[in-house]
């Protein structure tokens, strides 16, 4: 008994300090001590970029180690963005907004967001254009960052094991205590996106995630 409780006590600070991870598209690098820094402290683009849909709904997965957090997704179309201003204006001077506005997530574990890069209306994007996604996450201990370097590909779909729809199906509830939500609570820009069909899917997924979370709580 005593040994078990010691193990449990030791595990808590580890979980708290892990903050969050960016699991897809793949992170540039993760060091929990550097995570408060721009791009999580990794200042060089990955040598191999993750292929990512040029247009259409695309999944973005994080793993949260905080009970609640505010999450936003930024994107830069520079080859090597070095500051935040590269995440709201192209090198040609076109301004744009967040890829996903700030929204609150509740519960620890995996969360999936649907994003659509084409919805930003960036001029000149094409097959092979590069971009860097930066996730900003605040679980109460300050703003944290993770970056992923991607290459935009026409008619590309993420690997089938990395989709928000799969993760929000009832089958995912049996995979363990981690839960999955699509989009974010109270995310007004999603409903205003040109693709209203995707907006409806997001709303349904949030409801499903809440139901899944409730099921997990009952099971525990
Ligand atoms: Cu943290």
py3Dmol code that shows the C-alpha trace and the ligand (Angstrom):
import py3Dmol

protein = """\
ATOM      1  CA  UNK A   1       0.000   0.000   0.000  1.00  0.00           C
ATOM      2  CA  UNK A   2       2.692   2.428   0.998  1.00  0.00           C
ATOM      3  CA  UNK A   3       4.701   1.731  -2.139  1.00  0.00           C
ATOM      4  CA  UNK A   4       1.652   2.237  -4.339  1.00  0.00           C
ATOM      5  CA  UNK A   5       0.827   5.611  -2.846  1.00  0.00           C
ATOM      6  CA  UNK A   6       4.405   6.769  -3.232  1.00  0.00           C
ATOM      7  CA  UNK A   7       4.317   5.849  -6.898  1.00  0.00           C
ATOM      8  CA  UNK A   8       1.063   7.712  -7.354  1.00  0.00           C
ATOM      9  CA  UNK A   9       2.416  10.804  -5.644  1.00  0.00           C
ATOM     10  CA  UNK A  10       5.539  10.747  -7.774  1.00  0.00           C
ATOM     11  CA  UNK A  11       3.525  10.473 -10.978  1.00  0.00           C
ATOM     12  CA  UNK A  12       1.484  13.624 -10.398  1.00  0.00           C
ATOM     13  CA  UNK A  13       4.226  16.237 -10.877  1.00  0.00           C
ATOM     14  CA  UNK A  14       5.394  14.440 -14.008  1.00  0.00           C
ATOM     15  CA  UNK A  15       1.970  14.703 -15.588  1.00  0.00           C
ATOM     16  CA  UNK A  16       1.605  18.343 -14.590  1.00  0.00           C
ATOM     17  CA  UNK A  17       4.953  19.320 -16.040  1.00  0.00           C
ATOM     18  CA  UNK A  18       4.316  17.606 -19.362  1.00  0.00           C
ATOM     19  CA  UNK A  19       1.952  20.478 -20.250  1.00  0.00           C
ATOM     20  CA  UNK A  20       0.804  19.287 -23.684  1.00  0.00           C
ATOM     21  CA  UNK A  21       2.123  17.559 -26.767  1.00  0.00           C
ATOM     22  CA  UNK A  22       1.352  18.144 -30.451  1.00  0.00           C
ATOM     23  CA  UNK A  23       0.855  14.708 -31.924  1.00  0.00           C
ATOM     24  CA  UNK A  24      -0.335  15.485 -35.472  1.00  0.00           C
ATOM     25  CA  UNK A  25       0.909  17.038 -37.621  1.00  0.00           C
ATOM     26  CA  UNK A  26       4.171  15.944 -36.047  1.00  0.00           C
ATOM     27  CA  UNK A  27       5.941  18.335 -33.748  1.00  0.00           C
ATOM     28  CA  UNK A  28       9.292  19.935 -34.501  1.00  0.00           C
ATOM     29  CA  UNK A  29      10.394  18.810 -31.098  1.00  0.00           C
ATOM     30  CA  UNK A  30       9.232  18.597 -27.524  1.00  0.00           C
ATOM     31  CA  UNK A  31      11.032  19.718 -24.376  1.00  0.00           C
ATOM     32  CA  UNK A  32       8.665  20.519 -21.554  1.00  0.00           C
ATOM     33  CA  UNK A  33      11.131  22.988 -20.023  1.00  0.00           C
ATOM     34  CA  UNK A  34      11.313  24.965 -23.279  1.00  0.00           C
ATOM     35  CA  UNK A  35       7.612  24.787 -24.113  1.00  0.00           C
ATOM     36  CA  UNK A  36       6.909  28.396 -22.946  1.00  0.00           C
ATOM     37  CA  UNK A  37       9.181  29.631 -25.758  1.00  0.00           C
ATOM     38  CA  UNK A  38       8.301  30.411 -29.378  1.00  0.00           C
ATOM     39  CA  UNK A  39       7.796  27.088 -31.215  1.00  0.00           C
ATOM     40  CA  UNK A  40       8.439  25.286 -27.946  1.00  0.00           C
ATOM     41  CA  UNK A  41      12.089  26.298 -28.075  1.00  0.00           C
ATOM     42  CA  UNK A  42      12.786  24.556 -31.393  1.00  0.00           C
ATOM     43  CA  UNK A  43      13.860  27.297 -33.786  1.00  0.00           C
ATOM     44  CA  UNK A  44      14.761  25.329 -36.891  1.00  0.00           C
ATOM     45  CA  UNK A  45      12.174  23.905 -39.309  1.00  0.00           C
ATOM     46  CA  UNK A  46      12.045  20.121 -39.498  1.00  0.00           C
ATOM     47  CA  UNK A  47      14.160  18.588 -42.244  1.00  0.00           C
ATOM     48  CA  UNK A  48      11.147  16.523 -43.290  1.00  0.00           C
ATOM     49  CA  UNK A  49       7.796  18.276 -43.376  1.00  0.00           C
ATOM     50  CA  UNK A  50       4.545  16.468 -42.678  1.00  0.00           C
ATOM     51  CA  UNK A  51       2.241  16.344 -45.737  1.00  0.00           C
ATOM     52  CA  UNK A  52      -1.011  18.143 -44.914  1.00  0.00           C
ATOM     53  CA  UNK A  53      -4.174  18.941 -46.884  1.00  0.00           C
ATOM     54  CA  UNK A  54      -3.951  22.097 -48.990  1.00  0.00           C
ATOM     55  CA  UNK A  55      -7.725  22.435 -48.657  1.00  0.00           C
ATOM     56  CA  UNK A  56     -10.534  20.744 -46.834  1.00  0.00           C
ATOM     57  CA  UNK A  57     -10.950  19.587 -43.274  1.00  0.00           C
ATOM     58  CA  UNK A  58      -7.723  18.326 -41.710  1.00  0.00           C
ATOM     59  CA  UNK A  59      -7.168  16.827 -38.257  1.00  0.00           C
ATOM     60  CA  UNK A  60      -4.859  18.319 -35.645  1.00  0.00           C
ATOM     61  CA  UNK A  61      -4.204  16.252 -32.538  1.00  0.00           C
ATOM     62  CA  UNK A  62      -2.885  17.342 -29.189  1.00  0.00           C
ATOM     63  CA  UNK A  63      -2.560  15.561 -25.857  1.00  0.00           C
ATOM     64  CA  UNK A  64      -3.441  17.741 -22.888  1.00  0.00           C
ATOM     65  CA  UNK A  65      -2.044  17.116 -19.432  1.00  0.00           C
ATOM     66  CA  UNK A  66      -4.124  19.827 -17.789  1.00  0.00           C
ATOM     67  CA  UNK A  67      -7.769  19.471 -16.686  1.00  0.00           C
ATOM     68  CA  UNK A  68      -8.755  22.538 -18.700  1.00  0.00           C
ATOM     69  CA  UNK A  69      -6.902  24.623 -21.239  1.00  0.00           C
ATOM     70  CA  UNK A  70      -7.380  27.342 -23.828  1.00  0.00           C
ATOM     71  CA  UNK A  71      -6.075  26.324 -27.229  1.00  0.00           C
ATOM     72  CA  UNK A  72      -5.539  28.218 -30.469  1.00  0.00           C
ATOM     73  CA  UNK A  73      -3.824  27.254 -33.717  1.00  0.00           C
ATOM     74  CA  UNK A  74      -1.694  29.701 -35.683  1.00  0.00           C
ATOM     75  CA  UNK A  75      -0.107  29.224 -39.079  1.00  0.00           C
ATOM     76  CA  UNK A  76       2.733  30.829 -41.007  1.00  0.00           C
ATOM     77  CA  UNK A  77       3.450  30.455 -44.701  1.00  0.00           C
ATOM     78  CA  UNK A  78       7.112  31.483 -44.372  1.00  0.00           C
ATOM     79  CA  UNK A  79       9.888  28.981 -45.023  1.00  0.00           C
ATOM     80  CA  UNK A  80      11.357  29.712 -41.597  1.00  0.00           C
ATOM     81  CA  UNK A  81       9.098  31.860 -39.404  1.00  0.00           C
ATOM     82  CA  UNK A  82      11.037  33.361 -36.509  1.00  0.00           C
ATOM     83  CA  UNK A  83       8.459  35.467 -34.681  1.00  0.00           C
ATOM     84  CA  UNK A  84       4.726  35.710 -34.102  1.00  0.00           C
ATOM     85  CA  UNK A  85       4.200  38.399 -36.722  1.00  0.00           C
ATOM     86  CA  UNK A  86       4.976  35.751 -39.328  1.00  0.00           C
ATOM     87  CA  UNK A  87       1.830  33.976 -38.121  1.00  0.00           C
ATOM     88  CA  UNK A  88      -0.665  36.667 -39.107  1.00  0.00           C
ATOM     89  CA  UNK A  89       0.754  38.072 -42.325  1.00  0.00           C
ATOM     90  CA  UNK A  90       2.295  36.512 -45.404  1.00  0.00           C
ATOM     91  CA  UNK A  91       5.667  37.649 -46.726  1.00  0.00           C
ATOM     92  CA  UNK A  92       3.685  39.461 -49.415  1.00  0.00           C
ATOM     93  CA  UNK A  93       1.725  41.429 -46.835  1.00  0.00           C
ATOM     94  CA  UNK A  94      -1.592  39.600 -46.808  1.00  0.00           C
ATOM     95  CA  UNK A  95      -3.056  39.571 -43.319  1.00  0.00           C
ATOM     96  CA  UNK A  96      -5.121  36.678 -41.985  1.00  0.00           C
ATOM     97  CA  UNK A  97      -6.522  35.271 -38.770  1.00  0.00           C
ATOM     98  CA  UNK A  98      -5.964  32.249 -36.596  1.00  0.00           C
ATOM     99  CA  UNK A  99      -6.335  28.801 -38.133  1.00  0.00           C
ATOM    100  CA  UNK A 100      -8.360  27.930 -35.038  1.00  0.00           C
ATOM    101  CA  UNK A 101      -9.469  30.686 -32.631  1.00  0.00           C
ATOM    102  CA  UNK A 102      -8.962  30.251 -28.913  1.00  0.00           C
ATOM    103  CA  UNK A 103     -11.353  27.784 -27.335  1.00  0.00           C
ATOM    104  CA  UNK A 104     -11.573  25.999 -24.029  1.00  0.00           C
ATOM    105  CA  UNK A 105     -11.041  22.260 -23.777  1.00  0.00           C
ATOM    106  CA  UNK A 106     -12.023  20.270 -20.726  1.00  0.00           C
ATOM    107  CA  UNK A 107     -10.452  17.005 -19.679  1.00  0.00           C
ATOM    108  CA  UNK A 108      -7.017  15.507 -20.057  1.00  0.00           C
ATOM    109  CA  UNK A 109      -5.924  13.317 -22.933  1.00  0.00           C
ATOM    110  CA  UNK A 110      -6.204  13.541 -26.681  1.00  0.00           C
ATOM    111  CA  UNK A 111      -8.145  16.285 -28.407  1.00  0.00           C
ATOM    112  CA  UNK A 112      -8.670  16.544 -32.119  1.00  0.00           C
ATOM    113  CA  UNK A 113      -9.479  19.763 -33.955  1.00  0.00           C
ATOM    114  CA  UNK A 114     -10.617  20.082 -37.547  1.00  0.00           C
ATOM    115  CA  UNK A 115      -8.891  22.890 -39.396  1.00  0.00           C
ATOM    116  CA  UNK A 116      -9.095  24.012 -43.016  1.00  0.00           C
ATOM    117  CA  UNK A 117      -6.154  25.964 -44.348  1.00  0.00           C
ATOM    118  CA  UNK A 118      -8.042  27.016 -47.493  1.00  0.00           C
ATOM    119  CA  UNK A 119     -10.608  28.775 -45.299  1.00  0.00           C
ATOM    120  CA  UNK A 120      -8.014  31.489 -44.603  1.00  0.00           C
ATOM    121  CA  UNK A 121      -8.151  32.582 -48.257  1.00  0.00           C
ATOM    122  CA  UNK A 122      -4.390  32.951 -48.671  1.00  0.00           C
ATOM    123  CA  UNK A 123      -3.358  34.038 -52.168  1.00  0.00           C
ATOM    124  CA  UNK A 124      -1.031  31.801 -54.155  1.00  0.00           C
ATOM    125  CA  UNK A 125      -1.086  28.671 -52.045  1.00  0.00           C
ATOM    126  CA  UNK A 126      -0.587  25.578 -54.150  1.00  0.00           C
ATOM    127  CA  UNK A 127       0.517  21.983 -54.074  1.00  0.00           C
ATOM    128  CA  UNK A 128       3.978  21.960 -52.493  1.00  0.00           C
ATOM    129  CA  UNK A 129       3.643  25.259 -50.592  1.00  0.00           C
ATOM    130  CA  UNK A 130       5.201  25.067 -47.150  1.00  0.00           C
ATOM    131  CA  UNK A 131       3.742  26.233 -43.858  1.00  0.00           C
ATOM    132  CA  UNK A 132       4.351  26.004 -40.145  1.00  0.00           C
ATOM    133  CA  UNK A 133       1.549  25.370 -37.690  1.00  0.00           C
ATOM    134  CA  UNK A 134       2.000  26.686 -34.165  1.00  0.00           C
ATOM    135  CA  UNK A 135      -0.319  25.533 -31.378  1.00  0.00           C
ATOM    136  CA  UNK A 136      -0.723  27.868 -28.428  1.00  0.00           C
ATOM    137  CA  UNK A 137      -1.933  26.178 -25.254  1.00  0.00           C
ATOM    138  CA  UNK A 138      -2.588  27.631 -21.828  1.00  0.00           C
ATOM    139  CA  UNK A 139      -3.577  25.192 -19.094  1.00  0.00           C
ATOM    140  CA  UNK A 140      -3.181  27.731 -16.312  1.00  0.00           C
ATOM    141  CA  UNK A 141       0.597  27.755 -16.016  1.00  0.00           C
ATOM    142  CA  UNK A 142       1.289  30.195 -18.818  1.00  0.00           C
ATOM    143  CA  UNK A 143       1.277  30.130 -22.605  1.00  0.00           C
ATOM    144  CA  UNK A 144       2.979  27.104 -24.164  1.00  0.00           C
ATOM    145  CA  UNK A 145       3.878  26.469 -27.785  1.00  0.00           C
ATOM    146  CA  UNK A 146       4.517  23.637 -30.210  1.00  0.00           C
ATOM    147  CA  UNK A 147       5.295  23.911 -33.918  1.00  0.00           C
ATOM    148  CA  UNK A 148       4.901  21.544 -36.841  1.00  0.00           C
ATOM    149  CA  UNK A 149       6.403  22.079 -40.266  1.00  0.00           C
ATOM    150  CA  UNK A 150       4.135  20.940 -43.059  1.00  0.00           C
ATOM    151  CA  UNK A 151       3.977  20.814 -46.832  1.00  0.00           C
ATOM    152  CA  UNK A 152       0.574  21.445 -48.392  1.00  0.00           C
ATOM    153  CA  UNK A 153      -0.594  18.727 -50.754  1.00  0.00           C
ATOM    154  CA  UNK A 154      -3.580  18.790 -53.105  1.00  0.00           C
ATOM    155  CA  UNK A 155      -6.238  16.143 -52.556  1.00  0.00           C
ATOM    156  CA  UNK A 156      -4.363  14.819 -49.557  1.00  0.00           C
ATOM    157  CA  UNK A 157      -5.991  13.094 -46.609  1.00  0.00           C
ATOM    158  CA  UNK A 158      -4.256  12.498 -43.312  1.00  0.00           C
ATOM    159  CA  UNK A 159      -3.499   8.858 -42.443  1.00  0.00           C
ATOM    160  CA  UNK A 160      -6.759   7.085 -41.652  1.00  0.00           C
ATOM    161  CA  UNK A 161      -5.827   6.530 -38.001  1.00  0.00           C
ATOM    162  CA  UNK A 162      -5.587  10.296 -37.499  1.00  0.00           C
ATOM    163  CA  UNK A 163      -9.040  11.627 -38.182  1.00  0.00           C
ATOM    164  CA  UNK A 164     -11.343  13.492 -35.878  1.00  0.00           C
ATOM    165  CA  UNK A 165     -14.336  11.463 -37.027  1.00  0.00           C
ATOM    166  CA  UNK A 166     -12.700   8.180 -36.065  1.00  0.00           C
ATOM    167  CA  UNK A 167     -11.665   9.547 -32.717  1.00  0.00           C
ATOM    168  CA  UNK A 168     -15.156  10.732 -31.863  1.00  0.00           C
ATOM    169  CA  UNK A 169     -16.889   7.489 -32.780  1.00  0.00           C
ATOM    170  CA  UNK A 170     -18.272   5.412 -29.942  1.00  0.00           C
ATOM    171  CA  UNK A 171     -15.469   2.906 -30.512  1.00  0.00           C
ATOM    172  CA  UNK A 172     -12.951   5.428 -29.187  1.00  0.00           C
ATOM    173  CA  UNK A 173     -14.538   5.336 -25.745  1.00  0.00           C
ATOM    174  CA  UNK A 174     -13.329   1.762 -25.306  1.00  0.00           C
ATOM    175  CA  UNK A 175      -9.740   2.636 -26.175  1.00  0.00           C
ATOM    176  CA  UNK A 176      -9.040   4.087 -22.765  1.00  0.00           C
ATOM    177  CA  UNK A 177      -9.552   7.066 -20.532  1.00  0.00           C
ATOM    178  CA  UNK A 178      -8.354   9.620 -23.053  1.00  0.00           C
ATOM    179  CA  UNK A 179     -11.142  11.483 -24.741  1.00  0.00           C
ATOM    180  CA  UNK A 180     -11.380  13.342 -27.948  1.00  0.00           C
ATOM    181  CA  UNK A 181     -13.120  16.510 -28.911  1.00  0.00           C
ATOM    182  CA  UNK A 182     -13.397  18.122 -32.283  1.00  0.00           C
ATOM    183  CA  UNK A 183     -13.254  21.828 -32.628  1.00  0.00           C
ATOM    184  CA  UNK A 184     -13.701  23.804 -29.452  1.00  0.00           C
ATOM    185  CA  UNK A 185     -16.481  24.878 -27.185  1.00  0.00           C
ATOM    186  CA  UNK A 186     -18.004  28.171 -28.304  1.00  0.00           C
ATOM    187  CA  UNK A 187     -16.000  28.610 -31.447  1.00  0.00           C
ATOM    188  CA  UNK A 188     -17.930  31.197 -33.447  1.00  0.00           C
ATOM    189  CA  UNK A 189     -15.683  31.284 -36.507  1.00  0.00           C
ATOM    190  CA  UNK A 190     -16.173  27.590 -37.239  1.00  0.00           C
ATOM    191  CA  UNK A 191     -19.888  28.084 -37.768  1.00  0.00           C
ATOM    192  CA  UNK A 192     -19.119  31.028 -40.032  1.00  0.00           C
ATOM    193  CA  UNK A 193     -16.705  29.103 -42.191  1.00  0.00           C
ATOM    194  CA  UNK A 194     -17.505  28.739 -45.892  1.00  0.00           C
ATOM    195  CA  UNK A 195     -17.904  25.004 -45.444  1.00  0.00           C
ATOM    196  CA  UNK A 196     -21.055  24.863 -43.359  1.00  0.00           C
ATOM    197  CA  UNK A 197     -21.125  21.080 -43.622  1.00  0.00           C
ATOM    198  CA  UNK A 198     -17.869  20.862 -41.698  1.00  0.00           C
ATOM    199  CA  UNK A 199     -19.304  23.201 -39.071  1.00  0.00           C
ATOM    200  CA  UNK A 200     -22.158  20.841 -38.412  1.00  0.00           C
ATOM    201  CA  UNK A 201     -19.779  17.913 -38.094  1.00  0.00           C
ATOM    202  CA  UNK A 202     -17.749  19.818 -35.528  1.00  0.00           C
ATOM    203  CA  UNK A 203     -20.808  20.556 -33.407  1.00  0.00           C
ATOM    204  CA  UNK A 204     -21.865  16.939 -33.496  1.00  0.00           C
ATOM    205  CA  UNK A 205     -18.382  15.798 -32.567  1.00  0.00           C
ATOM    206  CA  UNK A 206     -18.315  18.036 -29.506  1.00  0.00           C
ATOM    207  CA  UNK A 207     -21.593  16.569 -28.332  1.00  0.00           C
ATOM    208  CA  UNK A 208     -20.213  13.098 -28.917  1.00  0.00           C
ATOM    209  CA  UNK A 209     -17.059  13.882 -26.979  1.00  0.00           C
ATOM    210  CA  UNK A 210     -19.051  15.182 -24.041  1.00  0.00           C
ATOM    211  CA  UNK A 211     -21.093  12.001 -24.063  1.00  0.00           C
ATOM    212  CA  UNK A 212     -17.926   9.912 -24.277  1.00  0.00           C
ATOM    213  CA  UNK A 213     -16.392  11.835 -21.391  1.00  0.00           C
ATOM    214  CA  UNK A 214     -19.496  11.252 -19.316  1.00  0.00           C
ATOM    215  CA  UNK A 215     -19.313   7.548 -20.154  1.00  0.00           C
ATOM    216  CA  UNK A 216     -15.698   7.397 -19.055  1.00  0.00           C
ATOM    217  CA  UNK A 217     -16.531   9.160 -15.802  1.00  0.00           C
ATOM    218  CA  UNK A 218     -19.299   6.656 -15.092  1.00  0.00           C
ATOM    219  CA  UNK A 219     -16.982   3.764 -15.875  1.00  0.00           C
ATOM    220  CA  UNK A 220     -14.388   5.080 -13.453  1.00  0.00           C
TER     221      UNK A 220
END
"""
ligand_1 = """\
1
CU
Cu 1.588 22.754 -17.894
"""
view = py3Dmol.view(width=600, height=400)
view.addModel(protein, "pdb")
view.setStyle({"model": 0}, {"cartoon": {"style": "trace"}})
view.addModel(ligand_1, "xyz")
view.setStyle({"model": 1}, {"stick": {}})
view.zoomTo()
view.show()
